[in-house]
Amino acid sequence: MRTARLSELNDALRHHHPELIIYFANELPDELLSIVELLRLQNPSPALLLVRSKINEQTIAEAMESGAKDVISLTHRYRFQAVVKRELAAYRLKVALAKVVSSAKQYRQELKTLMQGSAEAIADVQEGIIVTNNPNWAELFGYKDTHALMDTPFMDCCSESDQSMIKGALVACLKQKWDGAPLKMTGLHANGSPVPVDIHLERVTIEGDPAVRIIVAGENSDNSSPEQLLEQALFKDPVTGFYHRHYFIDKVEERMHTALTGGVRAMVYIRPDNFARVHDDIGMLATEKLLTRLADLLKDFMLPPDLYGRFGGTMFIALLERGTMKDVQTWTERLRKTIAEHVFEVDDQSTSLTCTIGLSEAKHKEQTTSELLHEVEKACRSGRDSGGNCVNMCDDTSATQAIRASDALWVPRLRSALLQNRLRLMHQPITGLTEEVDGIFDTRVQMIDEVGDAVLASEFIPAAKRAGMIKNIDRWIIGASLSFCQSKNPMLVFLRLSADSINDDSLRDWLRERIANSQVNPAKICFQVSEEVAGKFLKQTISIAEALRADGFRFAIDHLGAGRDSDQVLKHIPMDYMKIDGSLMQGLHREPDVQKTVGDLVRTAIDLSIKTIAERIEDANTMATLWQLGISLIQGNYVQMQGVVLEDTQSVQELASSH
């Protein structure tokens, strides 16, 4: 648009919002300052260029001092074009930047409004420092206003025992490896008292930099379904939030008729010792509050699949699902220890107590709930009679358990299963924690019984070992796994070798023949031997590990850390992977001593260029702690289970002859 007078320029600026003003004048015009001032009133202000027939350094300097961006001449066409392009680009960049700044200001204001009005307690953390928090967060942790927490370390809000776990979770979230699972955290109030909360982590961006938003749900933000609210009202104890006795029994009976896909079930019966003494110490009115505190502590130990109920008075009971009975025993012992060391605050009083825990394995689905309850209550009573403050496992008097241990019954069933091809593989994914992996599986075996039901390995493998049939099963698993590698092309599969197999001189030649026939890359197979077997047969384990690795296979030791000489096993046996025993994972985030043990194993493995795998990971808190300890890979129920059914790749005659 072209204008001849200053008044026309004013109208043009108001109606057309030009990006560039080009002023033709052979001399600096008297009205230049007025033009510059008029342009400065625009937001953003367009650039001003002067066009003169003759230009030099002095005329350019004078014009720029007056407010022009440059002076150009029509006789230098290429410079004219370059300067115009430069100023247009600069103007458009300024417009874009202004929009970004405006959006950022609006975002900050909206964020501030959202945080201030949210029912949730919210804090944003960058590089371990709280950069924003809302009034609910400050109030939750006992501060008068949000300013008191600004620019302070987030770890100041966490109990010392949880700090390693929280650090790992923050790192995982920043690396976008966190799956959104809630974490149980014991926070620290300004007065030093504990603040147990469930926190959620989200990765956010604040002014261009990554941060972690930490959210504690408010009391009015319950997203429970109507069914959940009804269950809470009708079937749960209002004081503790545990199931009522009768509803708990119904849930247990329902669960007991559901087949396990792996691991074990066990019932625990928890009863405080000498509660009459505690009653005298704090008074009758405070005892219900104390039981609430105890129930909160118990709930903090529970995992999502667990069922737990209040059995009347001071008695609590739970049905657990874990990887092994050793895991259950570790869990109960750590619970007992935590209760004994805990100081319970009730109003202005404090007290301590101990508990006796009865423990019984749910051995088979034919076992009635009444029988299981009788066993676990009897175990608890026996422990209390012995002085209390202990975990007491019931005597194994089950007739069915004795029958299952009878080789006379199992051997023909195993032979029949092998001949009729009724073994099946199950593959549990192994996922990366501090590294990216895909297609790694741990291999399990099941037997399909005579009526088509799945039988877990824990039920028939012990009998197979005693009967000398475990080598046959090992070879069936290897053959079926080679078929799996041919059809699915995984990155890596882990296969167990029994003591019989590592002492079998013919295994190496047999493996070479199978690999040659299948054309599977041996690097896709990692053979693993338990620490217990490796310790008993150290020389043979070293020999088979060296031989297998020389043939291109991988080698691993599993259940490491369960024995007394784990360091020696780790240093003497050549291996590519080590699997840390799942019993060390039970409540890992609460156990600094166990964290140190695991951390020492990880550091030794790193020094030896061995990758680490944590077994039987059941919850987000444990996974977060493992992040901080530097574990490479994890497996367990927290990693999604995946079943793969395969047909046998070996002939019945070959299996029969190998026995």
N, C-alpha and C positions, 0 to 999 in steps of 0.2 A: 504494500500500500504506500502511496506517495502523498506527502503533506508539504505545504509551503509555509505554514505559520505555526507558532508555538501552541496556539489554542487548538489547532487541528490535531497536533501531536497528542495533546492531553485527551481529546475525545477518542483518538485511535487507540491509545493505551488502555482506556477504560473499556472499550468495546471489543477489541481484537486481540489483546494480550500477545503482542509480537515477541519473537525470540531474539531478534537482532534489529538494531537501529543503525542505518548508514546515513551519515550527514555529509552532504557535498558543500564544501566551502574552501576557497583558496587561502583564506586567512582564518585565524582563530576567531570565531564569531563572539560578539559580546554576550549573546544569550546562551553560550555553552554551559556556564555554571547553572543556569536555570534549567537547561535540558537535563543535565546530570542529576540535579536535585529531584526533578520530576521522575526520572527513571528509578532513583533510589526508593521512591515511595511504592514501587511495584514489588510484589513478592511472588516469585523471585524477580529480581530486576534484570531486564534484557541488557545485553552488551551494546556499547556505543562505539562505532568505528567512524573515523573522519576520512573523507576522500579529498585529496589535494592533487593538483597537477604536478607539483614538485615537492619532494620530501627529502629530508635529511635527518641526521641524528638529533639535531636541536629541535626541529619541528615535532618529531615523534615524542621527545622528552617533554616538551611543553604541553602537548595534547594529553599525554598520559598523566601528567601532574594535575591537569584540570579535571580528569575523571574519565577520559576516553580509554578504551582498551588498546587501541593501536591507530596508526595512520597509514593509509594505503593509497596507491596511485593506479589509475586505469591503464597507465602505460606498462605496468608490470602485472600482466594478467595472471600468471601462475602464482605469484605471491598473493595477489588479490584473492584468488580461489582458496589458497591454503589458509589464509588468515580467517576468511569467512567460515570455512569448514571447522577450523579450530575453535572459534568462538561459539558456533552452533553446538558443537560437541560439548563444550564446557558448560553451556547453558543447560542443555538437556541432562547432563550429568548432575548439575546442581538441582534441577527439578526432581530427578529420581532420588537423589540423596535426601532432599527435603521430605519426600513422601515416606522414605524409609524411617527417617527420624520421627516423623509424625506418627507413623504406624507403631514404632517402638514405644513412643510416649503413651500412645493409646493402649498398647498391649500391657505396659507396666501399670497403667492406671486400672485397666480391667483386671489384671492379675491381683493387684492390691485390693481392689473391691471384692474379688472372688475370695481371696484368702481371708479378708476381714469378716466376710459374711458367712463363710463356710462353717458347718457344724463339725467339720473334721479338724484335727490338729495337724498343721502342715508346716514343714520346714524344707528349704532348699539348701543343698550342700554342694559346694564347689571346692575341690582339692582338700576335702576334710573340714572345711570351715562353713559354718552356718551363714549364708548370705541374706536369706529372708526367712521370716517365720511369722505366723499369725497369732492373734491373742489367745486362741485356744491352745496352741502349742506352749506359749509362755505360761499360761495358767496350769496346764497339765504338769509341767515340771517345776511349778512353784515360784515363778518370777512375776513381778508386778507388771511388766510391759515387755514388748518385743525387743526393745532396744538393749535390754540386759543380755540377750543372747546373740545379738548381731556380732559377727566377726569373731566368734568363739569357736573352739574345736568341737565338732559334733560328738567326739568321743567323751566329752565332759557330760553328755546326757546319757551315757551308757555305763552299765556296770562293768567292772574290770573283766569279769569272766566272759562277757559277751563281745568284747571289743574285737577280738580276732575274727569272730564270725561276721560282725558288721562290716569290718574292713573288707573282707572277702566279698560280701554281697555288694558293696558299693563299687568295687572294681568290676565285678561281673555285670552290674547294671550299666556302668559307663561303656563297657565293651559290647553292650547289647546282647549279652548272653544270659540275662535273667529272664525267667519265664513268667514273672508276675506273682509267684507264690508268696503268701504272707509269711512273715518271720515273727517268731516269738522273741521279744526282747525285754530284758529287765532294765528299765531306765533308772536314772538317778534323779530324785527330787532335789531341789535346792537345799533342803534340810538334811540331805543324805539318805533319806528313806528310799526303798525300792519302789519303782513304778512299773509293774508288769503290763506290757502292751503288745498288741499285734500290729506290726507295721507293714505297709506296702511301699514298694520302691518303683519309681518311674523315671526314665531318662528324659530330661527336658533340656532346652537350650535357653540360656539367659544371656542376652546381649552378645549372641554369637558364640558363646562358649558352652560346652556341655556341663550339665549338672545333674544331680540326683534329687528328685522330690520324694520326701519321706512323709507318709500319710498315716495318721492314726484315726480310725473311724470314730465318729462321735456317737453318743448315745442315741441320737435321733436319726442316725443314718442307717438303720437296720434294713437290709434289703431281703430279709427272710421272706420266703413264700408263705401264703396262708397255711399250707400244710405244715411247714416248719414252726410257725407261730402256734398252731394248734397243738403240735407235739410238745412244744415248750410248756404250754399251759397245762396240758392234761397228764403228760407222762414224765415230766422232769421235776425233781425236787427243787422247790423255789429257793432254798438256801444255797445249795451247792451247784445246781445246774446238772447234776447227775441223774440218770434214769432212776425212776422208782423201781423198787424190787421186782414187782410182778411184770412190769413192762420190760425190764432188763432181761428177765428169764425168757420172755417171749422172743426177744431179739436174739438171744444166744441160741435158742432152739432153731430159729430160722437160719442163723449163720452156720450152725453145726450140720445142717442138711445141704449146705453149699460146698461143693468139692473145692479143695485147695488146688491152686495151679502150681504151687511150690512152697517150700518152707514148712513151718509148723504153726499150730495153734496152742495156746496155753492160757490157763486161767490163774489170776493172782487174787489173793484175799488179803486185804490190808487192814490192820487194826492197831490203833495207838496203844502203847503200853502205859499202864498206871495212869489211866485218864482221871481217876479219882483224885490223884495228887494235883493234876493240872486244874481240875475243877475247884479244888481248895485254894489254889494259888490265885486264880483270876476271877473266881465267882461264877455262879450259875448262868447269869445273863450273858457273860462274855464267851461262854463255851461254844455257842452256835457260831459266833463270829470267828472263833478259832477254827472250827471245822470248815468254815468258808475259806479261810486262808489255806488250810491244808488241802481242800479240794482244788483251789486254784493252782497249788503247787503240783498236785497230781495231774491235772489237766495239761499243765505245761509239759509233762513227760509223755503224754499220749500222742499217738500218730493217727492220721485220718481213718485208717481201717478199724481202729480199736473201739470196742464197746465198753462203757464203764457206767456203774450204777452205785447208788447208796443203798446199802442193805439193811438200813435201820440203825439208829443210834450212832455209834462211832465206826461202823464197819463199811468199808468200800471194797468193791470188787470190779475186776476188769477182764475182758477176753482179748488177748493180744494175738497178732499175727506177725511173726518174725522169720528170718531166714533159717535159723537153727535154734535148738534149745540152749546152746551156749550164748547166743544173742539174748535170749529171754533172761537167762541167769545174770548176765552182765547188766542188763537193763534194770532188773529188780534190785541188784546189789547197789547200783548207783542211785536208785531212788531211795533205798534205805539210808544210804550215807548222806544224801542231800537233806532228807528230813531230819536226821540226827544233828546235822550241823546248822540247821536253819534256826534263826531267832524269829519267833512269831510275834508281831506287834498287834495288840488288840487295845484300841482306844489309847489310854496313857499307860498301859501295862505291856510287859513283854514276858514271854515264857518260851520254853523249849520242850520238845517231846521226842520220843522214839517210837518206831513202829515195828511190828512183826509182820512179815509177809509170807503167806503160804503160797506154794507154787505147785501146779500140776499140769502136765501135758494133756491136751485133748487128743487122745490117741487114735480114735477112729470114729466114723460117723454113726456107728451103732451105739456108741457110748451115750447114755442119757445125760441130760443136763443135771438131773438130780444126783447121779453118781459122781459127776465131775465136781459139783458143789460140795458133796460130802468129802471127797478126797482133799480138796483145797482147804476147806474149813478145818479138817483134821490136821493137816500139815501146819496151819497157822496156830492151832491150839497147842500142838506139840512144841512149836518154837517158843511160844509164850511160857509154857511149863519149864522150858530149859533156860529161862532168863530173859527172853525177849530181845528186841533190837537185832533181829537176824532174818535171813531168808531161809526158809525151810522147805525143801522139796519133798513131796509125798513119796512114800515107798511104792515101788512099782509092783502092784499085786494083780494087775489086769490079766485075766486069763487070755484075752484076745491078743495082748501084746506078747505073751509067752508063745502062743500059737504062731504068730507072725515070725518070731525068732526061730522057729523050728525048721531046721534045714530039710527035715524029712518031707515037709509040705512044700517048701519053696523050690527045691531042686527040680522036681518034675514039672512044675509050673513054668520055670525059667526055660527048661529044655523045650517045652511045648511052644512057648512064645518065640523062641529062636527059630524053630522048625516051621512055624506057621507065619513067620514074618510079622509078629505083633509088637515089635519095638518101634517107637517113633521118636524123632528128634524134636526138641523145642529150642528155639534160638532167642536168647535174651540180648537185646541191643546193648552195646557198650558205646557210650557217647563221649565226645570231647568236652573237657572242662576248661583247660587253659590252652587247648589247641583244637583246630578244626579237623574232624574225622567223619567218615561216613561209611557204613557198610561193615562194621566190626561187630561180631557176635560171640557170645559165650554159649557153648553147646551143652544142652541137658538131654537126658533120655527119659522116656516114660515107657511103661509097658501097658498094653491094652489087654485087660484080663478076659476071661472066658465069656463074660456077658457084655463086653464092649466098654467097660468103664476104665478110665485112666488110672494107673497105679504109679505113684511117685517113686522116683529113684531111691529116696531115703527108706522106702519100705522093702525093696528087693535087692539093692546093691550089697548091703551087709551080708545077706545070705549067699549072694553070688561070690563074694570074696571068700567066705568060709568054705564054700563048696568047690573052689578052684575054677569057677566059671567066669570070673571077672575078665580074664584075658580075651575070652570069646566076645564078651560084650564090648570091650575096648575096640576090638577089630571091626565089629559090626558098626560102631559109631564112626570109626575112621572111614570105612567104605562108604557109608551113607553120606558122610560129610564131603567126600570127594565128589559124589554125585551132586550135592548141593552147590559146590563150587563150580561145577560144570554148567549147571542150569541157571544159577543166580549171580555168579561172578562177584562174590563179596570181596571187600578189601582184605579181610582177615577173619578167620574163625579160630576160637580157642577150643582145644580138645584135651580132656583129662587122660592121663596115663596112670594106671594103678601100680602098686608095688610089684605085682606079678609081671606086668608088661615091661617095666624098666629092668627086671631081672631076666627077661626073655631074650636070649642071644639071637633068636631068629627074627626078631621084630624089624631090625634094620633092613635086611634083605627083603622081607615081605613088603615093607613100605616102598622100597625102591621099585619093586615090581608093580605095585598098585599105582604109583606115580607115573611110571612109564606107560601103563595101559590107559590111564585117565587123561594124560597130558595136562594135568593141573599144575600150575606153578607152585612148587613147595613153599614159597614165601607167603602163600595165602593161608598156611596152616601153622598155628602156634600150639605146640604141645605143652601142657602144664602139669606139674607134679606138686602135691601139697607139701608144705613145710615139714609136716610130721613124717611123711614118707621119705623126703629128702634127708631128714635128720637121721632116720634109721638106716638108710642105704646111701650114705653120702658118696662113697666111691662109685657105686653103680649110677647114681644120679649125675655125677660129674661126667662119667663116661658116656652116658646116653645123650646128655646135653651137648657135649662136644661133637658126637657123631651126627646127631640130627641137624645141628647148625652147619656142620660141614657139608651136609647134603642139601642145604638150602632152606630147611625149615626154621621156624622161630621157636624159642623156648622160654618158658615162664615158670616161676614158683608162685603158687597161690596159698592163701591163708597165712601169709607172712606176718609176723608179729605176734602170733598166737603162742609160739614156743619161747624158750629161754635163750636160744642161740641164733636169733634171727640175723644178727650182724654177720656171724660166721657163715651162715648159709648164703647170705647175700654176697659176701666177698669171695667165697670159694667156688660157687657154681656159676658157670658162664650162662648168662640169660639176656633176653631182649626186653622182657617185661617182668614186673613183680606186681602181685596182687596183695594188697594189704587186707588182713582178715576183717571180716564184717563185725566181729565182736568189738573191735576197737571203735567202730562207728556209732555204737549205741550211746546217744547223749554226748557225742564228741564235743559239741560247742560248750558244754558245761564243765569239761574236764581238762584243765590246763596241763596236768601231768601226762594225760594220754595224747593231747595235742603235741607235746614235746616229743613223745615217743614216735608218733607218726611223722613229725617234722624231721627228726633225726634220720628215720628210714628214707624219707624223700631226698634229703641232702646227700646221703650216701649213694642212693640210686643215681642221682644227677651226676655225681662225681664219676660213677662207673658207666655213664651213658645208658642207663636202664630207664625205660619209661614206666611210670607208676599208674596203677589202677586201684581205685578204692572199691571194695566189694560191699554189696547189700546196703546201698544208700536208700534210706526210707523217707527222708524229709528235707525241706529246704534249708533248715538251720544247719544241718550237717554239710550240705553241699556248699553253703556260703563259707563255712569254716575251711573246707578243703580248698577253696579258691585261695584263701590266704596262705595255706600251707604249700601250695604249688603242685597239687596233684594233677596229673595229665588227663586221666580218663576216669569215668565212673560207670558202675553198673548196679542194678538193683531195682526195687519196685518203684523208686522215684523216676527211673527211666522207663518209658512206656514198654510194656511187655508185648512181645510179638511171637506168635506161634507159627512154625513152619513144619508141615507134615511131609515126610519123605518116604519113598519106598526103598526097600533094601536093594542094594546094588550087588550083593553077593549071592551066590547060589546056596541053596540049602546044603548041598553036598560039601561045598567048601567050608561052610561054617561047621558042619559036623566033623569034617576031617581035621579042622584046626584045633578041636577040643581033644 
